[in-house]
Amino acid sequence: MKLYRSTMFVPGNRPDWIDKAPKYGPDALMLDLEDAVPIAEKVTARQTVRTGIEGLRGRGVGVFVRLNGVDTGLTGEDVEAVVTEGLDAVAVPKLEKVEEVLKVDAWLELFEQKAGLPIGSIEIMVLPETARGIMDAYKLATACPRVGNLIGGVGARSGDVTKAIGYKWTRQGLETLYLASHILLAARAAGIEYPIGGGSLEVGDIELVRSQIQRGREVGFRGCLLIHPSAVPIANEIFSPSTEEIEWNKGIMQAMADAEKAGKAAVTYDGMMIDYAHVRNALELLQQAESFGIEVGEYADVKAL
């Protein structure tokens, strides 16, 4: 899965919200069929979401759908309704077993075939929210090739994970640091390059939102889920390379270019010993900045294996 800095939730029963959501600048939208939709509207929301997916084609945002959990009996029909051109992934909540991931994989394959879409074109985003699911995150992330992301991260004052684990929430977030790190390590070990964090459920305290998103980036997440448009620019900023990071990494490129001219493969830069491993990191960061439309300018050309 590509790098999505900001993924904003939109209730699947609100067509007007789906239509206007891209104007807030998220990299992707998560059209929700689960907890943001009243029980009485679960069935009718499916068509609203499908129409929304079709209307979002060509508007420059990734499009995901959060399905109802496999144990609800709603998931298969959710998948049937939303599999259409323009859908990038489905997020499956409360996953616990490899068999559940494989069941969603089979549904997706069936309805991709019926829709005339390439098999495997729609990815699965694993969303473990129980103690068992979180513990077995690596197994879920490696259940099948279709799994493109594993979501976890910042804890909330209340919710499924809060109830499942039983921690006492604090603003500092130490109580969920292990959970976030466990999910992050499982994702990386499974080959997921850009794991997505849980973001923040707060809407009335923008500084807390910023600190929670920043904490996710510091742990190692590369994007996050968001529930309010006000958090989108914060996430896009935090998960984009800063001016300081860009200049520092351009300096690495120049230092290594100078080292090569002197017949060296390692050199001291900013008080740190660097070699070709650091060139690879620098190139990735600079290329990502360019992909987000950030002006990087010229930098030294160094090849690294």
PLY file of the C-alpha trace (Angstrom):
ply
format ascii 1.0
element vertex 305
property float x
property float y
property float z
element edge 304
property int vertex1
property int vertex2
end_header
0.00 0.00 0.00
1.26 3.51 -0.84
1.94 6.16 1.77
-1.23 7.85 3.04
-0.46 10.56 5.60
-4.06 11.34 6.48
-7.12 9.09 6.18
-10.34 10.80 7.22
-13.42 8.89 8.34
-16.75 9.78 6.76
-20.04 8.19 7.92
-21.34 5.97 5.14
-24.89 7.22 5.51
-23.98 10.85 4.73
-23.70 11.33 0.95
-23.24 15.10 1.28
-20.29 14.62 3.63
-18.72 12.04 1.30
-18.98 14.44 -1.63
-17.36 17.39 0.13
-14.73 15.47 2.13
-11.89 15.75 -0.46
-11.86 19.55 -0.10
-10.30 19.20 3.35
-7.12 17.79 1.81
-6.82 14.22 3.16
-4.74 11.71 1.26
-7.55 9.16 1.63
-11.10 8.75 2.87
-12.46 5.92 5.01
-16.16 5.57 4.18
-17.61 3.92 7.25
-20.24 1.17 7.36
-19.49 0.22 10.95
-19.74 2.28 14.13
-20.52 5.65 12.52
-23.69 4.32 10.91
-26.94 3.80 12.90
-28.01 0.16 13.05
-31.27 0.97 11.25
-29.31 2.42 8.30
-26.69 -0.32 7.88
-28.29 -1.78 4.75
-29.19 1.47 2.98
-25.73 2.90 3.73
-24.18 0.29 1.46
-25.62 1.88 -1.68
-24.73 5.34 -0.40
-21.12 4.23 0.00
-21.02 2.58 -3.42
-22.35 5.74 -5.04
-19.82 7.71 -3.03
-16.94 5.56 -4.30
-18.07 6.11 -7.87
-18.33 9.85 -7.29
-14.81 10.03 -5.83
-13.14 8.56 -8.92
-10.55 10.93 -10.30
-10.69 13.30 -7.34
-7.18 12.53 -6.12
-7.92 10.68 -2.89
-7.52 7.07 -1.84
-10.85 5.42 -1.07
-11.30 2.84 1.68
-14.40 1.34 3.29
-14.57 0.16 6.90
-16.78 -2.91 6.86
-18.82 -4.32 9.68
-16.94 -6.99 11.64
-16.96 -10.58 10.44
-18.92 -11.72 13.51
-21.86 -9.42 12.69
-23.14 -11.39 9.71
-23.07 -8.21 7.63
-19.60 -8.35 6.13
-20.20 -10.45 3.03
-23.04 -8.26 1.81
-20.99 -5.16 2.68
-18.24 -6.43 0.39
-20.68 -7.28 -2.40
-22.12 -3.78 -2.27
-18.90 -1.77 -2.26
-16.61 -3.68 -4.63
-16.43 -1.38 -7.62
-13.83 0.52 -9.61
-12.27 3.19 -7.45
-12.21 1.24 -4.18
-8.62 0.86 -2.98
-9.06 -1.14 0.23
-11.44 -2.38 2.88
-10.68 -2.05 6.59
-11.93 -4.95 8.68
-12.48 -4.19 12.39
-12.08 -6.50 15.38
-10.16 -9.16 13.46
-8.80 -11.95 15.63
-8.14 -15.00 13.44
-6.32 -15.72 10.20
-9.46 -17.54 9.03
-11.42 -14.28 9.26
-8.91 -12.49 7.03
-9.08 -15.35 4.52
-12.89 -15.17 4.52
-12.76 -11.47 3.58
-10.12 -12.28 0.96
-12.46 -14.87 -0.59
-15.39 -12.46 -0.65
-13.26 -9.81 -2.31
-12.04 -12.25 -4.95
-15.58 -13.37 -5.73
-16.93 -9.86 -6.15
-13.85 -8.60 -7.99
-14.52 -11.34 -10.55
-18.16 -10.35 -10.82
-17.23 -6.68 -11.24
-14.60 -7.44 -13.87
-11.79 -6.08 -11.69
-8.28 -7.55 -11.48
-8.06 -10.17 -8.73
-6.23 -8.74 -5.73
-6.71 -5.12 -6.75
-8.56 -4.26 -3.52
-6.39 -4.52 -0.43
-7.29 -5.46 3.14
-6.47 -3.15 6.05
-6.33 -5.20 9.24
-7.82 -3.42 12.26
-7.32 -5.52 15.42
-9.27 -4.15 18.38
-9.33 -7.06 20.84
-6.60 -8.43 23.07
-6.30 -11.57 20.92
-6.25 -9.64 17.67
-3.59 -7.24 18.90
-1.47 -10.08 20.30
-1.66 -11.94 16.96
-1.19 -8.86 14.78
1.70 -10.38 12.83
-0.32 -13.51 11.99
-3.17 -11.33 10.73
-0.84 -9.10 8.71
0.68 -12.13 6.97
-2.58 -14.05 6.50
-2.66 -13.44 2.74
-0.95 -11.28 0.10
-3.97 -8.98 -0.08
-3.24 -7.49 3.36
-1.84 -4.03 2.63
-1.86 -2.41 6.04
-2.14 -3.00 9.77
-3.73 -0.25 11.84
-3.07 0.56 15.48
-1.52 3.21 17.67
-2.68 5.97 19.95
-5.15 4.98 22.65
-8.45 6.70 23.36
-10.32 7.59 26.54
-12.97 5.05 25.62
-13.68 2.55 22.87
-13.12 -1.05 21.80
-9.39 -1.22 22.53
-9.78 0.66 25.83
-12.34 -1.90 26.95
-10.40 -4.89 25.63
-7.11 -3.97 27.33
-8.44 -2.18 30.41
-5.83 0.58 30.57
-6.41 3.92 32.26
-6.05 6.69 29.69
-3.64 9.59 30.17
-2.74 12.54 27.97
0.88 11.36 27.91
-0.10 7.98 26.44
2.49 5.80 28.17
-0.22 3.21 28.85
-0.57 2.42 25.13
3.06 2.80 24.06
3.60 -0.97 24.11
0.43 -1.63 22.12
1.44 0.89 19.45
4.99 -0.46 19.28
3.72 -4.05 19.07
1.44 -3.23 16.13
4.19 -1.20 14.46
6.77 -3.98 14.75
4.29 -6.58 13.50
3.49 -4.43 10.48
7.13 -3.86 9.61
7.99 -7.53 10.09
5.14 -8.38 7.72
6.65 -6.13 5.05
4.18 -3.27 5.43
6.20 -0.22 4.52
3.80 2.53 5.62
1.79 1.38 8.66
-1.15 3.58 9.65
-1.70 4.69 13.23
-4.99 5.10 15.02
-4.74 8.87 15.17
-6.81 10.79 17.71
-10.47 10.74 18.70
-10.23 14.16 20.32
-11.88 17.11 18.56
-12.04 19.78 21.26
-8.33 19.98 22.09
-6.24 20.62 19.01
-2.96 20.56 20.94
-3.77 17.10 22.27
-4.61 15.99 18.73
-1.23 17.26 17.55
0.66 15.57 20.38
-1.09 12.24 19.78
-0.41 12.32 16.05
3.20 13.33 16.71
3.57 10.41 19.13
2.42 8.03 16.41
5.04 9.37 14.01
7.75 9.11 16.66
6.91 5.45 17.26
7.17 4.76 13.53
3.72 5.05 11.96
3.66 6.82 8.60
0.06 8.06 8.56
-3.05 8.01 10.72
-6.82 7.76 10.79
-8.71 10.98 11.52
-12.27 11.72 12.53
-12.39 15.48 12.00
-11.26 17.77 9.14
-9.35 20.02 11.56
-6.80 17.23 12.08
-6.03 16.76 8.37
-3.49 19.59 7.97
-1.83 18.52 11.23
-1.38 14.95 10.02
-0.20 16.06 6.58
2.40 18.27 8.23
3.63 15.72 10.78
3.87 12.86 8.30
5.61 14.98 5.66
9.35 15.69 5.76
10.04 19.04 7.42
12.28 21.74 5.93
14.94 20.84 8.49
14.77 17.14 7.61
15.01 17.91 3.90
18.07 20.11 4.33
19.76 17.64 6.69
19.27 14.78 4.25
20.44 16.87 1.32
23.56 17.42 3.42
23.99 13.65 3.70
23.84 13.35 -0.08
26.46 16.07 -0.50
28.74 14.64 2.19
28.64 11.21 0.58
29.22 12.65 -2.89
32.32 14.40 -1.55
33.41 11.19 0.18
33.12 9.24 -3.08
35.37 11.75 -4.83
37.95 11.15 -2.11
37.63 7.38 -2.56
35.73 6.82 0.69
32.47 5.07 1.49
32.05 6.51 4.99
32.43 10.00 6.38
31.48 12.09 9.41
28.50 14.37 8.90
26.96 16.57 11.59
28.89 14.64 14.22
27.62 11.25 12.98
29.35 8.56 10.94
27.41 7.95 7.72
27.70 5.54 4.81
25.52 4.24 1.96
22.76 3.08 4.35
22.15 6.73 5.16
22.06 7.60 1.45
19.17 5.16 1.02
17.28 6.81 3.87
17.98 10.27 2.53
16.85 9.40 -0.99
13.59 7.93 0.31
12.81 11.02 2.36
13.63 13.44 -0.46
11.59 11.49 -2.99
8.63 11.34 -0.61
8.80 15.09 -0.09
8.71 15.59 -3.85
5.73 13.23 -4.16
3.81 15.46 -1.70
4.54 18.52 -3.83
7.18 19.90 -1.46
9.95 21.90 -3.12
13.20 20.08 -2.43
15.61 21.73 -4.86
18.74 20.15 -6.27
20.81 17.65 -4.33
23.92 15.58 -4.99
23.58 12.45 -7.12
24.81 9.42 -5.15
24.04 5.83 -6.08
23.35 3.33 -3.30
22.64 -0.39 -3.58
0 1
1 2
2 3
3 4
4 5
5 6
6 7
7 8
8 9
9 10
10 11
11 12
12 13
13 14
14 15
15 16
16 17
17 18
18 19
19 20
20 21
21 22
22 23
23 24
24 25
25 26
26 27
27 28
28 29
29 30
30 31
31 32
32 33
33 34
34 35
35 36
36 37
37 38
38 39
39 40
40 41
41 42
42 43
43 44
44 45
45 46
46 47
47 48
48 49
49 50
50 51
51 52
52 53
53 54
54 55
55 56
56 57
57 58
58 59
59 60
60 61
61 62
62 63
63 64
64 65
65 66
66 67
67 68
68 69
69 70
70 71
71 72
72 73
73 74
74 75
75 76
76 77
77 78
78 79
79 80
80 81
81 82
82 83
83 84
84 85
85 86
86 87
87 88
88 89
89 90
90 91
91 92
92 93
93 94
94 95
95 96
96 97
97 98
98 99
99 100
100 101
101 102
102 103
103 104
104 105
105 106
106 107
107 108
108 109
109 110
110 111
111 112
112 113
113 114
114 115
115 116
116 117
117 118
118 119
119 120
120 121
121 122
122 123
123 124
124 125
125 126
126 127
127 128
128 129
129 130
130 131
131 132
132 133
133 134
134 135
135 136
136 137
137 138
138 139
139 140
140 141
141 142
142 143
143 144
144 145
145 146
146 147
147 148
148 149
149 150
150 151
151 152
152 153
153 154
154 155
155 156
156 157
157 158
158 159
159 160
160 161
161 162
162 163
163 164
164 165
165 166
166 167
167 168
168 169
169 170
170 171
171 172
172 173
173 174
174 175
175 176
176 177
177 178
178 179
179 180
180 181
181 182
182 183
183 184
184 185
185 186
186 187
187 188
188 189
189 190
190 191
191 192
192 193
193 194
194 195
195 196
196 197
197 198
198 199
199 200
200 201
201 202
202 203
203 204
204 205
205 206
206 207
207 208
208 209
209 210
210 211
211 212
212 213
213 214
214 215
215 216
216 217
217 218
218 219
219 220
220 221
221 222
222 223
223 224
224 225
225 226
226 227
227 228
228 229
229 230
230 231
231 232
232 233
233 234
234 235
235 236
236 237
237 238
238 239
239 240
240 241
241 242
242 243
243 244
244 245
245 246
246 247
247 248
248 249
249 250
250 251
251 252
252 253
253 254
254 255
255 256
256 257
257 258
258 259
259 260
260 261
261 262
262 263
263 264
264 265
265 266
266 267
267 268
268 269
269 270
270 271
271 272
272 273
273 274
274 275
275 276
276 277
277 278
278 279
279 280
280 281
281 282
282 283
283 284
284 285
285 286
286 287
287 288
288 289
289 290
290 291
291 292
292 293
293 294
294 295
295 296
296 297
297 298
298 299
299 300
300 301
301 302
302 303
303 304
